[in-house]
Amino acid sequence: MEIFDFNTDKFTLVNVIDFALLTFVIYQLYRILRGSLAFNMLAGLLSIYVAWLVVRFFKMPLMEDLLGEFIQVGFLAVLIVFQQEIRKFLLLIGRGALTSENQSIVRFLPWNWKVENKFNTNYEDIVDACEVLSASFTGALIVFPKTSEMKFIGASGEVLDAFISKKLLLSIFNKSSPLHDGAVIIANGKIKAANAVLPISDNPEYQNKYGLRHLSALGITEQTDAIALIVSEEKGTMALAKEGKITENMTKQELIDILTKEFSNEYITQKS
């Protein structure tokens, strides 16, 4: 069905839907990238493309050829520069994929949906343990994944699948414990793994500012949608990392409020 007719071009309902979908995709990409180092890189790539259009319009062959070389390898550059963001994007898409055991397309039909709480996690016990650790200047790193249990990360340490308790967390991060150096992964209301090895952030802005524990928290939140809670061994303070950024000197109540807000929202799942 035609809606508008601009000169000889036909503007149809399909065009409207196409434009709306494109706008939605661009907005979602903006939400993922905003405030990150990748956003600045994307702005730089777009600036090169706009500059190429300008020099092409004014017929400046030398600059057009030079910038054209960047445009020709633009797709490869995007894959290299945004590999972490692409990985994160694919992780989000893969949530609820049809490859899970005992899954069928029928289970994903609307009448098989139900709403339930995403996690049932005792954040107060977790933050209480972190408060005790911070008072004794004992370092700790706890990761809360959103869309995945991060089994590939947990496998780098000791798989536990244990119920959360303050005493257990204090035991894990005790300086004499063989598990205290790595990260604890908490998902679906359980401690899934301890002493896990996390990727290190290579953001030059943080390289000389933070130690290994903080850089690990930054690294995992850059590459996934997880949130990381850090207790500083040097300062005895608590911090929270999200989307490749750290908020330092947080109080117990602030941490509980943020974790509850991030993970206690309702979501749609399939009926058993």
C-alpha positions as CSV (number, residue, x, y, z in Angstrom):
1,M,0.0,0.0,0.0
2,E,1.4,3.4,-1.0
3,I,1.5,6.2,1.5
4,F,3.7,8.9,0.0
5,D,4.8,9.7,-3.5
6,F,7.9,11.9,-3.6
7,N,8.6,12.7,-7.3
8,T,9.2,9.3,-8.9
9,D,10.1,7.4,-5.7
10,K,7.4,5.3,-4.1
11,F,7.2,5.4,-0.3
12,T,5.3,2.4,0.9
13,L,4.3,0.8,4.2
14,V,7.3,-1.6,3.8
15,N,9.6,1.4,3.7
16,V,8.1,2.7,7.0
17,I,8.6,-0.6,8.7
18,D,12.1,-0.9,7.2
19,F,13.1,2.6,8.5
20,A,11.5,1.8,12.0
21,L,13.5,-1.4,12.3
22,L,16.7,0.3,11.2
23,T,16.1,3.1,13.8
24,F,15.5,0.5,16.5
25,V,18.7,-1.4,15.7
26,I,20.8,1.8,15.7
27,Y,19.3,2.8,19.0
28,Q,20.1,-0.6,20.6
29,L,23.7,-0.4,19.3
30,Y,23.9,3.1,20.8
31,R,22.7,1.7,24.2
32,I,25.4,-1.0,24.1
33,L,28.2,1.2,23.0
34,R,27.5,4.5,24.7
35,G,30.0,5.7,27.3
36,S,32.6,3.0,26.2
37,L,35.9,3.3,24.5
38,A,34.3,1.5,21.5
39,F,31.8,4.4,21.1
40,N,34.6,6.8,20.6
41,M,36.2,4.4,18.0
42,L,32.8,4.1,16.2
43,A,32.6,7.9,16.1
44,G,36.1,8.0,14.6
45,L,35.1,5.5,11.8
46,L,31.9,7.4,11.0
47,S,33.9,10.7,10.8
48,I,36.2,9.1,8.2
49,Y,33.2,7.9,6.2
50,V,31.6,11.4,6.3
51,A,34.9,13.0,5.3
52,W,35.2,10.6,2.4
53,L,31.7,11.6,1.2
54,V,32.6,15.3,1.4
55,V,35.9,15.0,-0.6
56,R,34.1,12.8,-3.1
57,F,31.4,15.4,-3.5
58,F,34.0,18.2,-4.1
59,K,36.0,15.9,-6.4
60,M,39.3,15.9,-4.5
61,P,40.9,12.7,-6.0
62,L,44.0,12.4,-3.7
63,M,42.0,12.6,-0.4
64,E,39.2,10.5,-1.9
65,D,41.7,7.7,-2.8
66,L,43.3,7.9,0.7
67,L,40.1,7.8,2.6
68,G,38.7,5.3,0.2
69,E,41.4,2.8,1.3
70,F,40.0,3.0,4.8
71,I,36.4,2.5,3.5
72,Q,37.4,-0.6,1.6
73,V,38.7,-2.3,4.7
74,G,36.0,-0.8,6.9
75,F,34.2,-4.1,7.5
76,L,37.4,-5.9,8.6
77,A,38.2,-2.9,10.8
78,V,34.8,-3.1,12.5
79,L,35.3,-6.8,13.2
80,I,38.8,-6.2,14.7
81,V,37.9,-3.0,16.7
82,F,34.6,-4.2,18.0
83,Q,35.3,-7.8,18.6
84,Q,34.4,-7.6,22.3
85,E,31.1,-5.7,21.5
86,I,30.2,-8.2,18.8
87,R,30.9,-11.1,21.2
88,K,28.7,-9.4,23.8
89,F,25.9,-8.8,21.2
90,L,26.0,-12.4,20.1
91,L,25.8,-13.5,23.7
92,L,22.7,-11.5,24.2
93,I,21.1,-12.9,21.1
94,G,22.0,-16.4,22.1
95,R,20.0,-16.2,25.3
96,G,17.3,-18.8,25.2
97,A,18.8,-20.3,22.0
98,L,17.2,-23.5,20.6
99,T,20.3,-25.5,21.3
100,S,19.4,-26.1,24.9
101,E,18.5,-29.6,26.1
102,N,14.9,-30.6,25.7
103,Q,14.0,-27.4,23.9
104,S,11.5,-27.2,21.1
105,I,10.0,-24.4,19.0
106,V,6.6,-25.1,20.5
107,R,7.9,-24.1,24.0
108,F,8.6,-20.6,22.7
109,L,5.1,-19.9,21.6
110,P,3.3,-17.0,23.5
111,W,0.8,-19.3,25.3
112,N,3.8,-21.2,26.8
113,W,5.3,-18.1,28.4
114,K,5.2,-17.2,32.0
115,V,6.7,-14.4,34.1
116,E,9.0,-15.1,37.0
117,N,11.9,-13.6,38.9
118,K,15.2,-13.9,37.3
119,F,17.3,-14.7,40.4
120,N,16.7,-15.4,44.0
121,T,20.0,-14.3,45.4
122,N,20.8,-13.2,49.0
123,Y,22.7,-10.0,48.1
124,E,22.8,-8.9,51.8
125,D,24.9,-11.9,52.8
126,I,27.2,-11.3,49.8
127,V,27.7,-7.7,50.6
128,D,28.0,-8.4,54.4
129,A,30.9,-10.7,53.5
130,C,32.5,-8.1,51.4
131,E,32.1,-5.5,54.2
132,V,34.0,-7.9,56.5
133,L,36.7,-8.5,53.9
134,S,37.1,-4.8,53.3
135,A,37.5,-4.1,57.1
136,S,40.4,-6.6,57.2
137,F,41.9,-5.4,53.9
138,T,41.3,-8.7,52.2
139,G,40.8,-8.6,48.4
140,A,37.8,-10.2,46.7
141,L,36.2,-10.3,43.3
142,I,32.7,-11.5,42.7
143,V,31.1,-11.7,39.2
144,F,27.3,-11.7,38.6
145,P,26.5,-12.7,35.0
146,K,23.2,-11.7,33.5
147,T,22.4,-13.8,30.5
148,S,24.9,-16.7,31.0
149,E,26.3,-18.7,33.9
150,M,29.7,-18.2,32.1
151,K,30.6,-21.9,32.4
152,F,33.6,-21.3,30.1
153,I,35.0,-18.9,32.7
154,G,34.0,-21.0,35.7
155,A,35.9,-24.0,34.2
156,S,39.1,-22.0,34.6
157,G,38.7,-22.3,38.4
158,E,37.0,-24.7,40.7
159,V,33.3,-25.5,39.9
160,L,31.3,-25.5,43.1
161,D,27.5,-25.0,42.5
162,A,27.1,-24.2,46.2
163,F,24.4,-22.3,48.1
164,I,25.4,-18.8,49.0
165,S,26.4,-18.0,52.5
166,K,28.5,-15.4,54.2
167,K,30.8,-17.9,55.9
168,L,31.5,-19.7,52.6
169,L,32.5,-16.5,50.9
170,L,34.7,-15.5,53.8
171,S,36.3,-18.9,53.6
172,I,36.9,-18.7,49.9
173,F,38.6,-15.2,50.1
174,N,40.5,-15.9,53.2
175,K,44.2,-15.1,52.5
176,S,45.3,-18.6,53.4
177,S,42.7,-20.2,51.1
178,P,44.0,-21.6,47.8
179,L,40.9,-20.1,46.1
180,H,41.2,-16.5,47.2
181,D,43.2,-15.1,44.2
182,G,40.6,-15.7,41.5
183,A,37.0,-14.6,41.0
184,V,33.8,-16.1,42.4
185,I,31.0,-16.5,39.9
186,I,27.4,-16.2,41.3
187,A,24.5,-17.0,39.1
188,N,20.9,-18.3,39.6
189,G,21.2,-18.0,43.4
190,K,24.3,-20.2,43.7
191,I,28.1,-19.9,43.8
192,K,28.9,-21.5,40.5
193,A,32.7,-21.3,40.7
194,A,35.6,-20.0,42.6
195,N,39.2,-19.1,41.7
196,A,38.1,-18.3,38.2
197,V,40.5,-16.6,35.8
198,L,39.0,-13.5,34.1
199,P,40.2,-11.6,31.0
200,I,42.2,-8.5,31.7
201,S,41.1,-5.1,30.4
202,D,43.6,-3.6,27.9
203,N,42.0,-0.1,28.2
204,P,45.0,2.3,28.5
205,E,43.0,4.6,30.7
206,Y,43.0,2.0,33.5
207,Q,46.3,0.2,33.0
208,N,48.4,2.3,35.4
209,K,45.5,3.2,37.7
210,Y,44.3,-0.2,38.9
211,G,45.8,-3.6,39.9
212,L,45.1,-7.0,38.5
213,R,41.8,-7.5,40.5
214,H,40.2,-4.3,39.2
215,L,41.5,-4.9,35.7
216,S,39.9,-8.3,35.7
217,A,36.6,-6.9,36.8
218,L,36.8,-4.3,34.0
219,G,37.8,-7.0,31.5
220,I,34.9,-9.3,32.2
221,T,32.4,-6.4,32.2
222,E,33.8,-5.2,28.9
223,Q,33.4,-8.6,27.2
224,T,30.1,-9.7,28.8
225,D,27.0,-8.2,30.3
226,A,28.2,-9.2,33.8
227,I,28.5,-7.0,36.9
228,A,31.6,-7.4,39.2
229,L,31.9,-6.5,42.8
230,I,35.5,-5.7,44.0
231,V,37.0,-5.4,47.4
232,S,40.4,-3.6,47.3
233,E,43.2,-5.3,49.3
234,E,45.2,-2.0,49.3
235,K,42.5,0.5,50.2
236,G,39.9,-1.7,52.0
237,T,37.1,-0.2,49.8
238,M,34.3,-1.7,47.8
239,A,33.6,-1.0,44.2
240,L,31.3,-2.1,41.4
241,A,32.2,-2.6,37.7
242,K,29.7,-2.5,34.9
243,E,30.1,-2.1,31.2
244,G,33.8,-1.5,31.5
245,K,33.6,1.2,34.1
246,I,34.2,1.2,37.9
247,T,32.3,3.1,40.6
248,E,34.5,3.2,43.7
249,N,34.0,3.7,47.4
250,M,30.5,2.2,47.5
251,T,28.6,1.6,50.7
252,K,26.9,-1.6,51.7
253,Q,23.4,-0.3,51.0
254,E,24.4,1.2,47.7
255,L,25.7,-2.2,46.5
256,I,22.6,-4.1,47.7
257,D,20.3,-1.6,46.0
258,I,22.2,-1.7,42.7
259,L,22.4,-5.5,42.6
260,T,18.7,-5.9,43.5
261,K,17.7,-3.4,40.8
262,E,19.9,-5.1,38.2
263,F,18.9,-8.7,38.9
264,S,15.5,-8.9,40.5
265,N,13.4,-7.7,37.6
266,E,10.8,-10.0,36.2
267,Y,11.4,-11.6,32.8
268,I,9.6,-13.9,30.4
269,T,10.5,-17.5,30.3
270,Q,9.0,-20.8,29.1
271,K,6.7,-23.0,31.2
272,S,8.2,-26.3,32.3
